[in-house]
Amino acid sequence: MLRLLLTCEHGGNLIPPAYAPLFHGHEDVLETHRGYDIGALELFNSIKPVADVSFYAETSRLLVELNRSANHAKLFSEFSNELPKSEKDRLLERHYKPYREQVEQMVQDFVSAGRRLLHIAVHTFTPVLEGEERKADIGLLYDPKRPHEQAYSKQWKAALNRADKDLVVRFNYPYLGISDGFPTYLRRKFTANEYVGIELEVNQRFPLDGGEKWQKLQALLAGTLQELVIRNRAELSGDSR
């Protein structure tokens, strides 16, 4: 049986009061795409009813980057990197490890129960980065060497384009699915048959513009993901109807 896990690592731009001085004079950056994934938490909440279990975080990525491995060079931003090691360790214990560990434990619980887990990590990306326009509406990031990830991503893209042929959906764009991220970490812990990790990336121009188009896109993503899960649950149970 297939189970759906939904996560959102960059849902907010919150800074605990103890660390607010780090951003003195730079508060505005927290409101930009650097501070959080604009629209991601709203999208996460729209899709949440489809999921079996879900987790989100609202601590700003500029304090500690929850979507990076613990040894990643950019785990801390230029604002938090100056903290002494003892304070960084405290940050990890209070804000990084609790989130990561509860998600990993949930994956382990499903796998131990004999379930295959589909993990959708909800993210958004800035329309323009360093002067270059990103040419996609939606990105589906996965590891091409893992057959279920490739197959599910292709099925999801096909469903999205059947519903809206003008929607530009690209694979492993604007980032590679094998780049350092939470799903990449989890792939090292679980087999390709146990764990299927896909990072959903949505262009921030939709939440920034708002309105009916953004609402329709959220509903479309939730609906097509539900179809994907139902279809593959049936196949896993031996019933392809």
PABAMI-880040 format. One record per residue (C-alpha): residue number from 1; residue in one letter; chain; x, y, z. Coordinates in Angstrom, 2 decimals. Example, Ala and Ser with C-alpha at 12.3 -4.5 7.8 and 13.67 -1.06 7.14 Angstrom:
+------+------+-------+---------+---------+---------+
: resi : resn : chain :       x :       y :       z :
+------+------+-------+---------+---------+---------+
:    1 :    A :     A :   12.30 :   -4.50 :    7.80 :
:    2 :    S :     A :   13.67 :   -1.06 :    7.14 :
+------+------+-------+---------+---------+---------+
***
This chain:
+------+------+-------+---------+---------+---------+
: resi : resn : chain :       x :       y :       z :
+------+------+-------+---------+---------+---------+
:    1 :    M :     A :    0.00 :    0.00 :    0.00 :
:    2 :    L :     A :    1.23 :    3.48 :   -0.92 :
:    3 :    R :     A :    1.24 :    6.23 :    1.68 :
:    4 :    L :     A :    1.69 :    9.97 :    1.06 :
:    5 :    L :     A :    3.94 :   12.16 :    3.20 :
:    6 :    L :     A :    3.84 :   15.92 :    2.62 :
:    7 :    T :     A :    6.51 :   18.28 :    3.96 :
:    8 :    C :     A :    7.32 :   21.97 :    3.70 :
:    9 :    E :     A :   10.81 :   22.90 :    4.88 :
:   10 :    H :     A :   10.67 :   26.62 :    4.02 :
:   11 :    G :     A :    7.16 :   27.53 :    5.10 :
:   12 :    G :     A :    7.97 :   30.72 :    6.98 :
:   13 :    N :     A :   10.48 :   33.42 :    7.84 :
:   14 :    L :     A :   10.25 :   33.30 :   11.63 :
:   15 :    I :     A :   13.27 :   34.22 :   13.71 :
:   16 :    P :     A :   13.20 :   33.32 :   17.43 :
:   17 :    P :     A :   13.64 :   36.47 :   19.58 :
:   18 :    A :     A :   17.05 :   35.30 :   20.83 :
:   19 :    Y :     A :   18.40 :   35.48 :   17.28 :
:   20 :    A :     A :   16.67 :   38.67 :   16.14 :
:   21 :    P :     A :   19.84 :   40.78 :   16.68 :
:   22 :    L :     A :   21.55 :   38.79 :   13.91 :
:   23 :    F :     A :   19.20 :   40.45 :   11.42 :
:   24 :    H :     A :   19.25 :   43.98 :   12.83 :
:   25 :    G :     A :   19.23 :   46.35 :    9.88 :
:   26 :    H :     A :   18.58 :   43.47 :    7.48 :
:   27 :    E :     A :   14.99 :   42.61 :    8.42 :
:   28 :    D :     A :   13.80 :   43.23 :    4.85 :
:   29 :    V :     A :   15.70 :   40.21 :    3.52 :
:   30 :    L :     A :   13.44 :   37.96 :    5.58 :
:   31 :    E :     A :   10.49 :   39.04 :    3.43 :
:   32 :    T :     A :   12.20 :   37.98 :    0.19 :
:   33 :    H :     A :   12.63 :   34.57 :   -1.43 :
:   34 :    R :     A :   15.85 :   34.22 :    0.52 :
:   35 :    G :     A :   13.97 :   34.29 :    3.81 :
:   36 :    Y :     A :   11.39 :   31.64 :    2.89 :
:   37 :    D :     A :    9.58 :   29.98 :    0.01 :
:   38 :    I :     A :    6.87 :   32.50 :   -0.84 :
:   39 :    G :     A :    3.50 :   30.77 :   -1.14 :
:   40 :    A :     A :    4.84 :   27.35 :   -0.14 :
:   41 :    L :     A :    2.94 :   27.05 :    3.14 :
:   42 :    E :     A :   -0.34 :   28.09 :    1.50 :
:   43 :    L :     A :    0.24 :   25.47 :   -1.20 :
:   44 :    F :     A :    1.16 :   22.88 :    1.43 :
:   45 :    N :     A :   -2.10 :   23.55 :    3.26 :
:   46 :    S :     A :   -4.07 :   23.20 :    0.03 :
:   47 :    I :     A :   -2.55 :   19.78 :   -0.67 :
:   48 :    K :     A :   -2.52 :   18.62 :    2.97 :
:   49 :    P :     A :   -5.99 :   16.94 :    2.89 :
:   50 :    V :     A :   -4.65 :   14.49 :    0.29 :
:   51 :    A :     A :   -1.73 :   13.38 :    2.49 :
:   52 :    D :     A :   -1.65 :   10.62 :    5.10 :
:   53 :    V :     A :    0.74 :   12.64 :    7.25 :
:   54 :    S :     A :    2.35 :   16.07 :    6.93 :
:   55 :    F :     A :    4.99 :   18.26 :    8.53 :
:   56 :    Y :     A :    5.98 :   21.88 :    8.01 :
:   57 :    A :     A :    8.49 :   24.33 :    9.43 :
:   58 :    E :     A :    8.33 :   28.12 :    9.66 :
:   59 :    T :     A :   11.83 :   28.94 :   10.92 :
:   60 :    S :     A :   13.60 :   31.04 :    8.29 :
:   61 :    R :     A :   16.13 :   29.26 :    6.13 :
:   62 :    L :     A :   18.44 :   32.22 :    6.84 :
:   63 :    L :     A :   18.78 :   31.01 :   10.42 :
:   64 :    V :     A :   19.33 :   27.35 :    9.60 :
:   65 :    E :     A :   18.63 :   25.57 :    6.31 :
:   66 :    L :     A :   16.34 :   22.59 :    7.02 :
:   67 :    N :     A :   16.66 :   21.31 :    3.46 :
:   68 :    R :     A :   20.42 :   20.84 :    3.70 :
:   69 :    S :     A :   22.50 :   18.05 :    5.17 :
:   70 :    A :     A :   24.13 :   18.76 :    8.52 :
:   71 :    N :     A :   27.58 :   19.04 :    6.93 :
:   72 :    H :     A :   26.53 :   21.28 :    4.05 :
:   73 :    A :     A :   28.60 :   24.44 :    3.56 :
:   74 :    K :     A :   25.43 :   26.58 :    3.43 :
:   75 :    L :     A :   23.62 :   25.07 :    6.40 :
:   76 :    F :     A :   23.97 :   28.51 :    8.01 :
:   77 :    S :     A :   23.57 :   31.81 :    6.14 :
:   78 :    E :     A :   25.90 :   34.78 :    6.28 :
:   79 :    F :     A :   23.77 :   36.04 :    9.18 :
:   80 :    S :     A :   23.99 :   32.93 :   11.37 :
:   81 :    N :     A :   27.36 :   31.60 :   10.27 :
:   82 :    E :     A :   29.16 :   34.00 :   12.61 :
:   83 :    L :     A :   27.64 :   32.37 :   15.67 :
:   84 :    P :     A :   30.05 :   30.42 :   17.89 :
:   85 :    K :     A :   30.00 :   26.65 :   17.48 :
:   86 :    S :     A :   28.19 :   26.16 :   20.78 :
:   87 :    E :     A :   25.35 :   28.41 :   19.61 :
:   88 :    K :     A :   25.19 :   26.69 :   16.22 :
:   89 :    D :     A :   24.94 :   23.35 :   17.99 :
:   90 :    R :     A :   22.10 :   24.74 :   20.08 :
:   91 :    L :     A :   20.34 :   25.91 :   16.92 :
:   92 :    L :     A :   20.62 :   22.44 :   15.43 :
:   93 :    E :     A :   19.29 :   20.80 :   18.58 :
:   94 :    R :     A :   16.29 :   23.12 :   18.85 :
:   95 :    H :     A :   15.28 :   23.85 :   15.27 :
:   96 :    Y :     A :   17.00 :   21.52 :   12.80 :
:   97 :    K :     A :   17.12 :   18.07 :   14.36 :
:   98 :    P :     A :   13.57 :   17.94 :   15.78 :
:   99 :    Y :     A :   12.03 :   18.62 :   12.37 :
:  100 :    R :     A :   14.31 :   16.33 :   10.39 :
:  101 :    E :     A :   14.14 :   13.51 :   12.91 :
:  102 :    Q :     A :   10.35 :   13.44 :   13.16 :
:  103 :    V :     A :   10.04 :   13.24 :    9.37 :
:  104 :    E :     A :   12.68 :   10.50 :    9.12 :
:  105 :    Q :     A :   11.02 :    8.54 :   11.92 :
:  106 :    M :     A :    7.68 :    8.74 :   10.12 :
:  107 :    V :     A :    9.28 :    7.35 :    6.96 :
:  108 :    Q :     A :   10.82 :    4.56 :    9.04 :
:  109 :    D :     A :    7.46 :    3.76 :   10.63 :
:  110 :    F :     A :    5.71 :    3.41 :    7.28 :
:  111 :    V :     A :    8.54 :    1.37 :    5.77 :
:  112 :    S :     A :    8.66 :   -0.91 :    8.82 :
:  113 :    A :     A :    4.93 :   -1.51 :    8.38 :
:  114 :    G :     A :    5.57 :   -2.69 :    4.83 :
:  115 :    R :     A :    4.33 :    0.46 :    3.12 :
:  116 :    R :     A :    5.86 :    2.26 :    0.19 :
:  117 :    L :     A :    6.13 :    5.97 :    0.98 :
:  118 :    L :     A :    5.71 :    8.78 :   -1.52 :
:  119 :    H :     A :    7.24 :   11.94 :   -0.09 :
:  120 :    I :     A :    6.32 :   15.25 :   -1.72 :
:  121 :    A :     A :    8.44 :   18.14 :   -0.44 :
:  122 :    V :     A :    6.65 :   21.41 :   -1.25 :
:  123 :    H :     A :    8.83 :   24.32 :   -2.38 :
:  124 :    T :     A :    8.59 :   27.45 :   -4.52 :
:  125 :    F :     A :   11.25 :   29.27 :   -6.54 :
:  126 :    T :     A :   11.86 :   32.89 :   -7.40 :
:  127 :    P :     A :   10.91 :   33.77 :  -11.03 :
:  128 :    V :     A :   14.23 :   35.55 :  -11.60 :
:  129 :    L :     A :   17.55 :   34.63 :  -10.01 :
:  130 :    E :     A :   20.65 :   36.74 :  -10.55 :
:  131 :    G :     A :   19.06 :   38.38 :  -13.59 :
:  132 :    E :     A :   18.09 :   35.09 :  -15.24 :
:  133 :    E :     A :   14.43 :   34.26 :  -15.78 :
:  134 :    R :     A :   13.39 :   30.76 :  -14.76 :
:  135 :    K :     A :   11.43 :   29.28 :  -17.66 :
:  136 :    A :     A :    8.97 :   26.97 :  -15.92 :
:  137 :    D :     A :    5.73 :   27.07 :  -13.99 :
:  138 :    I :     A :    6.36 :   23.84 :  -12.10 :
:  139 :    G :     A :    9.44 :   21.74 :  -11.49 :
:  140 :    L :     A :    9.38 :   18.09 :  -10.42 :
:  141 :    L :     A :   12.71 :   17.07 :   -8.93 :
:  142 :    Y :     A :   13.67 :   13.42 :   -8.60 :
:  143 :    D :     A :   16.56 :   10.97 :   -8.88 :
:  144 :    P :     A :   16.57 :    9.51 :  -12.44 :
:  145 :    K :     A :   18.22 :    6.33 :  -11.12 :
:  146 :    R :     A :   15.18 :    5.52 :   -8.97 :
:  147 :    P :     A :   12.48 :    4.05 :  -11.27 :
:  148 :    H :     A :    9.43 :    4.86 :   -9.12 :
:  149 :    E :     A :   10.48 :    8.49 :   -8.74 :
:  150 :    Q :     A :   10.85 :    8.82 :  -12.50 :
:  151 :    A :     A :    7.57 :    7.02 :  -13.21 :
:  152 :    Y :     A :    5.52 :    8.97 :  -10.65 :
:  153 :    S :     A :    6.97 :   12.28 :  -11.86 :
:  154 :    K :     A :    6.07 :   11.43 :  -15.47 :
:  155 :    Q :     A :    2.55 :   10.43 :  -14.44 :
:  156 :    W :     A :    2.09 :   13.66 :  -12.47 :
:  157 :    K :     A :    3.37 :   15.83 :  -15.32 :
:  158 :    A :     A :    1.05 :   14.07 :  -17.78 :
:  159 :    A :     A :   -1.94 :   14.61 :  -15.50 :
:  160 :    L :     A :   -1.09 :   18.29 :  -15.05 :
:  161 :    N :     A :   -0.74 :   18.84 :  -18.79 :
:  162 :    R :     A :   -3.95 :   16.98 :  -19.55 :
:  163 :    A :     A :   -5.72 :   19.44 :  -17.29 :
:  164 :    D :     A :   -3.80 :   22.49 :  -18.55 :
:  165 :    K :     A :   -1.81 :   22.08 :  -21.75 :
:  166 :    D :     A :   -0.27 :   25.54 :  -21.36 :
:  167 :    L :     A :    1.33 :   24.74 :  -17.99 :
:  168 :    V :     A :    5.12 :   24.49 :  -18.34 :
:  169 :    V :     A :    6.18 :   21.51 :  -16.22 :
:  170 :    R :     A :    9.84 :   20.53 :  -16.27 :
:  171 :    F :     A :   11.81 :   17.71 :  -14.70 :
:  172 :    N :     A :   14.77 :   18.46 :  -12.43 :
:  173 :    Y :     A :   14.42 :   22.20 :  -12.94 :
:  174 :    P :     A :   15.29 :   24.77 :  -11.68 :
:  175 :    Y :     A :   17.43 :   22.42 :   -9.55 :
:  176 :    L :     A :   18.63 :   18.86 :   -9.95 :
:  177 :    G :     A :   16.77 :   16.25 :   -7.95 :
:  178 :    I :     A :   20.06 :   14.71 :   -6.85 :
:  179 :    S :     A :   21.37 :   17.95 :   -5.35 :
:  180 :    D :     A :   21.69 :   18.10 :   -1.58 :
:  181 :    G :     A :   18.23 :   18.19 :   -0.05 :
:  182 :    F :     A :   16.07 :   16.33 :    2.42 :
:  183 :    P :     A :   14.86 :   13.72 :   -0.13 :
:  184 :    T :     A :   18.47 :   13.12 :   -1.21 :
:  185 :    Y :     A :   19.36 :   12.40 :    2.41 :
:  186 :    L :     A :   16.39 :   10.06 :    2.84 :
:  187 :    R :     A :   17.30 :    8.15 :   -0.32 :
:  188 :    R :     A :   20.51 :    7.11 :    1.38 :
:  189 :    K :     A :   18.50 :    5.67 :    4.26 :
:  190 :    F :     A :   15.79 :    3.80 :    2.36 :
:  191 :    T :     A :   15.64 :    1.71 :   -0.81 :
:  192 :    A :     A :   14.07 :    2.87 :   -4.07 :
:  193 :    N :     A :   11.18 :    0.48 :   -3.50 :
:  194 :    E :     A :   10.54 :    1.77 :    0.03 :
:  195 :    Y :     A :   10.95 :    5.52 :   -0.42 :
:  196 :    V :     A :    9.89 :    7.69 :   -3.37 :
:  197 :    G :     A :   10.98 :   11.29 :   -2.98 :
:  198 :    I :     A :    9.84 :   14.13 :   -5.25 :
:  199 :    E :     A :   10.44 :   17.82 :   -4.65 :
:  200 :    L :     A :    7.64 :   19.99 :   -5.99 :
:  201 :    E :     A :    8.85 :   23.42 :   -7.10 :
:  202 :    V :     A :    6.29 :   26.07 :   -8.07 :
:  203 :    N :     A :    7.13 :   29.43 :   -9.61 :
:  204 :    Q :     A :    6.57 :   32.20 :   -7.06 :
:  205 :    R :     A :    4.97 :   34.40 :   -9.68 :
:  206 :    F :     A :    1.72 :   32.51 :   -8.98 :
:  207 :    P :     A :    1.48 :   33.34 :   -5.26 :
:  208 :    L :     A :    2.92 :   36.82 :   -5.87 :
:  209 :    D :     A :    0.22 :   37.54 :   -8.47 :
:  210 :    G :     A :   -2.40 :   35.77 :   -6.37 :
:  211 :    G :     A :   -5.95 :   35.68 :   -7.57 :
:  212 :    E :     A :   -7.91 :   32.98 :   -9.37 :
:  213 :    K :     A :   -4.96 :   31.57 :  -11.31 :
:  214 :    W :     A :   -3.05 :   30.81 :   -8.09 :
:  215 :    Q :     A :   -6.12 :   29.23 :   -6.49 :
:  216 :    K :     A :   -6.75 :   27.07 :   -9.56 :
:  217 :    L :     A :   -3.13 :   25.93 :   -9.65 :
:  218 :    Q :     A :   -3.26 :   24.85 :   -6.02 :
:  219 :    A :     A :   -6.45 :   22.89 :   -6.64 :
:  220 :    L :     A :   -4.96 :   21.34 :   -9.76 :
:  221 :    L :     A :   -1.83 :   20.20 :   -7.94 :
:  222 :    A :     A :   -3.86 :   18.70 :   -5.11 :
:  223 :    G :     A :   -6.29 :   16.96 :   -7.46 :
:  224 :    T :     A :   -3.69 :   15.48 :   -9.77 :
:  225 :    L :     A :   -1.56 :   14.33 :   -6.84 :
:  226 :    Q :     A :   -4.58 :   12.57 :   -5.37 :
:  227 :    E :     A :   -5.16 :   10.85 :   -8.72 :
:  228 :    L :     A :   -1.53 :    9.76 :   -8.79 :
:  229 :    V :     A :   -1.74 :    8.25 :   -5.31 :
:  230 :    I :     A :   -5.03 :    6.44 :   -5.99 :
:  231 :    R :     A :   -3.71 :    5.01 :   -9.25 :
:  232 :    N :     A :   -0.52 :    3.69 :   -7.74 :
:  233 :    R :     A :   -2.26 :    2.35 :   -4.64 :
:  234 :    A :     A :   -4.45 :    0.29 :   -6.95 :
:  235 :    E :     A :   -1.44 :   -1.00 :   -8.88 :
:  236 :    L :     A :    0.39 :   -1.94 :   -5.69 :
:  237 :    S :     A :   -2.65 :   -3.86 :   -4.47 :
:  238 :    G :     A :   -2.84 :   -5.72 :   -7.77 :
:  239 :    D :     A :   -5.98 :   -3.92 :   -8.91 :
:  240 :    S :     A :   -5.33 :   -1.66 :  -11.91 :
:  241 :    R :     A :   -8.95 :   -0.58 :  -12.34 :
+------+------+-------+---------+---------+---------+
***
